[in-house]
Amino acid sequence: MSLFAKIETPRAVIPNFFCIFAGQKSSKMAKKKILFINQEIAPYVPDNTMSLMGRDLSQAIQENGHEIRTFMPKWGNINERRGQLHEVIRLSGMNLIIDDTDHPLIIKVASIPTAKVQVYFIDNDDYFNKRQMGKDESGVDYSDNGERAIFYARGVLETVKKLRWVPKVIHCQGWMSAVVPLYIKTAYHDEPSFANTKVVTSLFSDGLGKPLDKNFKQCVEFREATADLLSEYSDVFDYQTLCKLAIAYSDGIIPIDKDVNPELLDYAKEKNIPILKYNSDTFADDCEDFYNMLAPDEEEVEEE
């Protein structure tokens, strides 16, 4: 099952944006490095809109000639043997300090044969390996989901640094990646890997069942990403507030579900952040155009 009916399609017309942007579409897009930070990717977790998009979009962008890296958490319900995951020793071994506690970072990798896409998994015994996804076996949200999201975000960014890879665009999907835009624009803004990176966030209607843990703001603190930056947000970080945090530090927004709260789209418009209207028939091409609009190639900028 694929989310997109077609991956190989003729170049689409300019998509319908809520926020109009100036610029002329190029007939051929230069190769870009695109980092996908996903919450779910099929077939490692059950099929749904988010997991299928996690697989199909990265596949389509790669097949269009771009260089990609794709990440997701190593959820406890992932069958490592069936998925043929194996640890990348040269990337593992770091410790991330969250709320004054050291947490070992383990990196695993596998490939999706049907998509020819390599996936990096962020793992940790406390946060992921022995847990389900956002909810436990009883269907209750984990009380430390905020810490888990922070560990995942920093784990991905530290791994990309270690790979010495410089993405032009980072595309975040799911609440697990919601703090990535904040970190890119603050704590990692001087890092060579991310100094000129643009961040795109997809918005989904499904999210957290209950607010994040009360110490979320404290746990977020890392370098220039201070709790003071979150002062405008409620101390009760529910899904809506977490999405607003992601929007505020993103360069572009893509609402995936028709049921995405209109308040979030209004919030993005107030901050003059471009919004791409989702169209499943041309989504991969539309995203490619969106990436290019946000992060044009140097020669295109010079021509303008």
One Martini backbone bead per residue (centre of mass of N, CA, C, O) as a GRO file, in nm:
protein
  304
    1MET     BB    1   0.095   0.036   0.023
    2SER     BB    2   0.028   0.372  -0.094
    3LEU     BB    3  -0.011   0.712  -0.062
    4PHE     BB    4   0.078   0.730  -0.356
    5ALA     BB    5  -0.024   0.681  -0.675
    6LYS     BB    6   0.227   0.864  -0.764
    7ILE     BB    7   0.575   0.922  -0.828
    8GLU     BB    8   0.596   0.923  -1.134
    9THR     BB    9   0.573   1.254  -1.254
   10PRO     BB   10   0.497   1.516  -1.388
   11ARG     BB   11   0.532   1.829  -1.369
   12ALA     BB   12   0.382   2.038  -1.173
   13VAL     BB   13   0.203   2.272  -1.091
   14ILE     BB   14   0.166   2.527  -0.910
   15PRO     BB   15   0.081   2.532  -0.607
   16ASN     BB   16  -0.155   2.595  -0.353
   17PHE     BB   17  -0.113   2.870  -0.155
   18PHE     BB   18  -0.181   3.051   0.119
   19CYS     BB   19   0.107   3.169   0.077
   20ILE     BB   20   0.241   3.388  -0.118
   21PHE     BB   21   0.510   3.354  -0.356
   22ALA     BB   22   0.803   3.449  -0.492
   23GLY     BB   23   0.877   3.303  -0.803
   24GLN     BB   24   1.037   3.077  -1.026
   25LYS     BB   25   1.005   2.790  -1.177
   26SER     BB   26   1.201   2.530  -1.237
   27SER     BB   27   1.268   2.274  -1.468
   28LYS     BB   28   1.531   2.203  -1.290
   29MET     BB   29   1.640   2.042  -1.003
   30ALA     BB   30   1.866   2.046  -0.786
   31LYS     BB   31   2.048   1.877  -0.584
   32LYS     BB   32   1.950   1.768  -0.257
   33LYS     BB   33   1.959   1.779   0.097
   34ILE     BB   34   1.736   1.561   0.282
   35LEU     BB   35   1.578   1.566   0.603
   36PHE     BB   36   1.402   1.306   0.774
   37ILE     BB   37   1.181   1.350   1.063
   38ASN     BB   38   1.022   1.080   1.201
   39GLN     BB   39   0.774   0.896   1.374
   40GLU     BB   40   0.679   0.725   1.113
   41ILE     BB   41   0.740   0.402   0.936
   42ALA     BB   42   0.683   0.217   0.675
   43PRO     BB   43   0.681  -0.121   0.801
   44TYR     BB   44   0.754  -0.082   1.119
   45VAL     BB   45   0.465   0.026   1.125
   46PRO     BB   46   0.161   0.078   1.093
   47ASP     BB   47  -0.065   0.176   0.875
   48ASN     BB   48  -0.073   0.525   0.791
   49THR     BB   49  -0.045   0.839   0.704
   50MET     BB   50   0.234   0.885   0.842
   51SER     BB   51   0.389   0.619   0.766
   52LEU     BB   52   0.352   0.639   0.458
   53MET     BB   53   0.484   0.916   0.427
   54GLY     BB   54   0.758   0.841   0.549
   55ARG     BB   55   0.818   0.659   0.300
   56ASP     BB   56   0.712   0.792   0.023
   57LEU     BB   57   0.853   1.068   0.025
   58SER     BB   58   1.147   0.978   0.043
   59GLN     BB   59   1.136   0.805  -0.210
   60ALA     BB   60   1.054   1.025  -0.414
   61ILE     BB   61   1.290   1.221  -0.363
   62GLN     BB   62   1.509   1.017  -0.436
   63GLU     BB   63   1.398   0.950  -0.730
   64ASN     BB   64   1.447   1.269  -0.804
   65GLY     BB   65   1.778   1.294  -0.708
   66HIS     BB   66   1.805   1.305  -0.405
   67GLU     BB   67   1.958   1.343  -0.091
   68ILE     BB   68   1.901   1.125   0.188
   69ARG     BB   69   1.770   1.123   0.531
   70THR     BB   70   1.627   0.882   0.767
   71PHE     BB   71   1.416   0.906   1.064
   72MET     BB   72   1.342   0.708   1.370
   73PRO     BB   73   1.215   0.553   1.618
   74LYS     BB   74   1.282   0.266   1.832
   75TRP     BB   75   1.036   0.106   1.883
   76GLY     BB   76   0.925  -0.166   2.077
   77ASN     BB   77   0.733  -0.282   1.824
   78ILE     BB   78   0.988  -0.347   1.672
   79ASN     BB   79   1.114  -0.590   1.457
   80GLU     BB   80   1.444  -0.646   1.420
   81ARG     BB   81   1.462  -0.908   1.261
   82ARG     BB   82   1.258  -0.850   1.036
   83GLY     BB   83   1.397  -0.555   0.974
   84GLN     BB   84   1.713  -0.571   0.994
   85LEU     BB   85   1.851  -0.454   1.239
   86HIS     BB   86   2.151  -0.253   1.311
   87GLU     BB   87   2.420  -0.146   1.467
   88VAL     BB   88   2.604   0.168   1.479
   89ILE     BB   89   2.893   0.199   1.632
   90ARG     BB   90   3.018   0.476   1.524
   91LEU     BB   91   2.745   0.635   1.632
   92SER     BB   92   2.753   0.529   1.892
   93GLY     BB   93   2.806   0.632   2.254
   94MET     BB   94   2.643   0.858   2.330
   95ASN     BB   95   2.547   1.121   2.562
   96LEU     BB   96   2.241   1.251   2.693
   97ILE     BB   97   2.137   1.538   2.869
   98ILE     BB   98   1.839   1.507   3.075
   99ASP     BB   99   1.765   1.635   3.355
  100ASP     BB  100   2.061   1.544   3.472
  101THR     BB  101   2.061   1.288   3.272
  102ASP     BB  102   2.199   1.009   3.140
  103HIS     BB  103   2.165   0.903   2.783
  104PRO     BB  104   2.203   0.661   2.574
  105LEU     BB  105   2.305   0.642   2.231
  106ILE     BB  106   2.139   0.453   1.974
  107ILE     BB  107   2.226   0.327   1.648
  108LYS     BB  108   2.022   0.225   1.379
  109VAL     BB  109   1.979   0.012   1.080
  110ALA     BB  110   1.786   0.010   0.768
  111SER     BB  111   1.603  -0.137   0.487
  112ILE     BB  112   1.373  -0.073   0.225
  113PRO     BB  113   1.343  -0.268  -0.039
  114THR     BB  114   1.093  -0.143  -0.199
  115ALA     BB  115   1.228   0.167  -0.163
  116LYS     BB  116   1.537   0.210  -0.117
  117VAL     BB  117   1.546   0.291   0.200
  118GLN     BB  118   1.723   0.435   0.453
  119VAL     BB  119   1.711   0.378   0.815
  120TYR     BB  120   1.728   0.558   1.109
  121PHE     BB  121   1.763   0.470   1.460
  122ILE     BB  122   1.647   0.578   1.770
  123ASP     BB  123   1.796   0.461   2.078
  124ASN     BB  124   1.666   0.349   2.410
  125ASP     BB  125   1.588   0.174   2.683
  126ASP     BB  126   1.400   0.385   2.832
  127TYR     BB  127   1.241   0.529   2.577
  128PHE     BB  128   1.206   0.264   2.357
  129ASN     BB  129   1.278  -0.050   2.357
  130LYS     BB  130   1.057  -0.097   2.620
  131ARG     BB  131   0.840   0.042   2.433
  132GLN     BB  132   0.610   0.189   2.291
  133MET     BB  133   0.488   0.451   2.181
  134GLY     BB  134   0.283   0.691   2.306
  135LYS     BB  135   0.157   0.426   2.427
  136ASP     BB  136   0.062   0.191   2.619
  137GLU     BB  137  -0.095  -0.114   2.658
  138SER     BB  138  -0.352   0.067   2.784
  139GLY     BB  139  -0.357   0.360   2.626
  140VAL     BB  140  -0.144   0.538   2.779
  141ASP     BB  141   0.029   0.802   2.815
  142TYR     BB  142   0.335   0.887   2.857
  143SER     BB  143   0.483   1.088   3.102
  144ASP     BB  144   0.774   1.115   2.910
  145ASN     BB  145   0.728   1.231   2.615
  146GLY     BB  146   0.899   1.485   2.622
  147GLU     BB  147   1.174   1.349   2.665
  148ARG     BB  148   1.161   1.171   2.414
  149ALA     BB  149   1.154   1.403   2.207
  150ILE     BB  150   1.422   1.531   2.290
  151PHE     BB  151   1.603   1.288   2.244
  152TYR     BB  152   1.538   1.251   1.949
  153ALA     BB  153   1.621   1.526   1.838
  154ARG     BB  154   1.915   1.522   1.943
  155GLY     BB  155   1.996   1.250   1.822
  156VAL     BB  156   1.972   1.329   1.527
  157LEU     BB  157   2.160   1.581   1.523
  158GLU     BB  158   2.415   1.434   1.628
  159THR     BB  159   2.429   1.228   1.398
  160VAL     BB  160   2.456   1.423   1.161
  161LYS     BB  161   2.718   1.543   1.259
  162LYS     BB  162   2.878   1.271   1.255
  163LEU     BB  163   2.829   1.241   0.936
  164ARG     BB  164   2.889   1.511   0.791
  165TRP     BB  165   2.604   1.638   0.720
  166VAL     BB  166   2.430   1.884   0.489
  167PRO     BB  167   2.131   2.005   0.504
  168LYS     BB  168   1.895   2.203   0.336
  169VAL     BB  169   1.650   2.021   0.446
  170ILE     BB  170   1.397   1.987   0.704
  171HIS     BB  171   1.157   1.722   0.768
  172CYS     BB  172   0.881   1.724   0.988
  173GLN     BB  173   0.705   1.439   1.160
  174GLY     BB  174   0.546   1.480   1.430
  175TRP     BB  175   0.567   1.525   1.774
  176MET     BB  176   0.862   1.405   1.804
  177SER     BB  177   0.973   1.668   1.611
  178ALA     BB  178   0.882   1.956   1.741
  179VAL     BB  179   1.181   2.055   1.860
  180VAL     BB  180   1.367   2.092   1.616
  181PRO     BB  181   1.327   2.388   1.524
  182LEU     BB  182   1.432   2.515   1.782
  183TYR     BB  183   1.721   2.393   1.771
  184ILE     BB  184   1.808   2.498   1.493
  185LYS     BB  185   1.758   2.819   1.577
  186THR     BB  186   1.959   2.778   1.835
  187ALA     BB  187   2.157   2.542   1.944
  188TYR     BB  188   2.239   2.484   1.607
  189HIS     BB  189   2.299   2.754   1.434
  190ASP     BB  190   2.638   2.717   1.433
  191GLU     BB  191   2.633   2.464   1.290
  192PRO     BB  192   2.745   2.350   0.991
  193SER     BB  193   2.497   2.151   0.934
  194PHE     BB  194   2.263   2.409   1.015
  195ALA     BB  195   2.307   2.717   0.938
  196ASN     BB  196   2.131   2.682   0.632
  197THR     BB  197   1.869   2.555   0.730
  198LYS     BB  198   1.551   2.439   0.646
  199VAL     BB  199   1.216   2.418   0.795
  200VAL     BB  200   0.972   2.156   0.787
  201THR     BB  201   0.621   2.118   0.886
  202SER     BB  202   0.394   1.875   0.967
  203LEU     BB  203   0.038   1.854   1.001
  204PHE     BB  204  -0.169   1.683   1.236
  205SER     BB  205  -0.455   1.576   1.403
  206ASP     BB  206  -0.291   1.368   1.539
  207GLY     BB  207  -0.191   1.308   1.890
  208LEU     BB  208  -0.195   1.381   2.192
  209GLY     BB  209  -0.382   1.288   2.477
  210LYS     BB  210  -0.177   1.439   2.667
  211PRO     BB  211   0.011   1.627   2.829
  212LEU     BB  212   0.305   1.707   2.908
  213ASP     BB  213   0.532   1.719   3.119
  214LYS     BB  214   0.608   1.962   3.359
  215ASN     BB  215   0.936   1.952   3.272
  216PHE     BB  216   0.970   2.035   2.972
  217LYS     BB  217   1.111   2.313   2.974
  218GLN     BB  218   1.358   2.217   3.129
  219CYS     BB  219   1.443   1.985   2.927
  220VAL     BB  220   1.495   2.164   2.670
  221GLU     BB  221   1.744   2.272   2.774
  222PHE     BB  222   2.001   2.392   2.532
  223ARG     BB  223   2.186   2.619   2.535
  224GLU     BB  224   1.993   2.853   2.359
  225ALA     BB  225   1.760   2.662   2.463
  226THR     BB  226   1.550   2.820   2.658
  227ALA     BB  227   1.284   2.860   2.870
  228ASP     BB  228   1.226   3.159   2.790
  229LEU     BB  229   1.126   3.092   2.494
  230LEU     BB  230   0.852   2.953   2.642
  231SER     BB  231   0.683   3.183   2.793
  232GLU     BB  232   0.434   3.216   2.584
  233TYR     BB  233   0.368   2.943   2.690
  234SER     BB  234   0.216   2.713   2.835
  235ASP     BB  235   0.276   2.487   3.092
  236VAL     BB  236   0.064   2.331   2.923
  237PHE     BB  237   0.175   2.087   2.695
  238ASP     BB  238   0.003   2.040   2.436
  239TYR     BB  239  -0.045   1.971   2.115
  240GLN     BB  240  -0.105   2.262   2.025
  241THR     BB  241   0.146   2.392   2.156
  242LEU     BB  242   0.358   2.219   2.012
  243CYS     BB  243   0.284   2.313   1.727
  244LYS     BB  244   0.347   2.614   1.774
  245LEU     BB  245   0.644   2.575   1.827
  246ALA     BB  246   0.711   2.458   1.550
  247ILE     BB  247   0.608   2.693   1.377
  248ALA     BB  248   0.783   2.934   1.493
  249TYR     BB  249   1.064   2.761   1.380
  250SER     BB  250   0.965   2.760   1.091
  251ASP     BB  251   0.964   2.795   0.720
  252GLY     BB  252   0.738   2.562   0.684
  253ILE     BB  253   0.398   2.441   0.606
  254ILE     BB  254   0.208   2.114   0.629
  255PRO     BB  255  -0.114   2.024   0.595
  256ILE     BB  256  -0.252   1.701   0.593
  257ASP     BB  257  -0.515   1.739   0.737
  258LYS     BB  258  -0.842   1.859   0.732
  259ASP     BB  259  -0.844   1.855   1.072
  260VAL     BB  260  -0.675   2.080   1.119
  261ASN     BB  261  -0.638   2.330   1.316
  262PRO     BB  262  -0.706   2.656   1.229
  263GLU     BB  263  -0.531   2.794   1.447
  264LEU     BB  264  -0.259   2.702   1.328
  265LEU     BB  265  -0.281   2.847   1.056
  266ASP     BB  266  -0.315   3.130   1.174
  267TYR     BB  267  -0.043   3.131   1.320
  268ALA     BB  268   0.129   3.111   1.062
  269LYS     BB  269   0.019   3.367   0.924
  270GLU     BB  270   0.105   3.570   1.145
  271LYS     BB  271   0.421   3.468   1.081
  272ASN     BB  272   0.468   3.438   0.770
  273ILE     BB  273   0.428   3.131   0.693
  274PRO     BB  274   0.447   2.910   0.469
  275ILE     BB  275   0.176   2.725   0.297
  276LEU     BB  276   0.103   2.398   0.201
  277LYS     BB  277  -0.115   2.243   0.002
  278TYR     BB  278  -0.258   1.943   0.012
  279ASN     BB  279  -0.179   1.694  -0.258
  280SER     BB  280  -0.177   1.365  -0.334
  281ASP     BB  281  -0.118   1.370  -0.651
  282THR     BB  282   0.144   1.603  -0.603
  283PHE     BB  283   0.318   1.599  -0.341
  284ALA     BB  284   0.615   1.550  -0.412
  285ASP     BB  285   0.641   1.791  -0.610
  286ASP     BB  286   0.544   2.009  -0.415
  287CYS     BB  287   0.769   1.970  -0.209
  288GLU     BB  288   1.003   2.028  -0.396
  289ASP     BB  289   0.916   2.321  -0.451
  290PHE     BB  290   0.913   2.412  -0.158
  291TYR     BB  291   1.208   2.366  -0.098
  292ASN     BB  292   1.312   2.559  -0.325
  293MET     BB  293   1.181   2.816  -0.217
  294LEU     BB  294   1.327   2.809   0.067
  295ALA     BB  295   1.604   2.663  -0.085
  296PRO     BB  296   1.777   2.797  -0.298
  297ASP     BB  297   1.998   2.807  -0.522
  298GLU     BB  298   2.262   3.006  -0.573
  299GLU     BB  299   2.222   3.057  -0.881
  300GLU     BB  300   1.925   3.154  -0.850
  301VAL     BB  301   1.982   3.399  -0.671
  302GLU     BB  302   2.171   3.545  -0.871
  303GLU     BB  303   1.960   3.578  -1.101
  304GLU     BB  304   1.761   3.758  -0.919
   0.00000   0.00000   0.00000
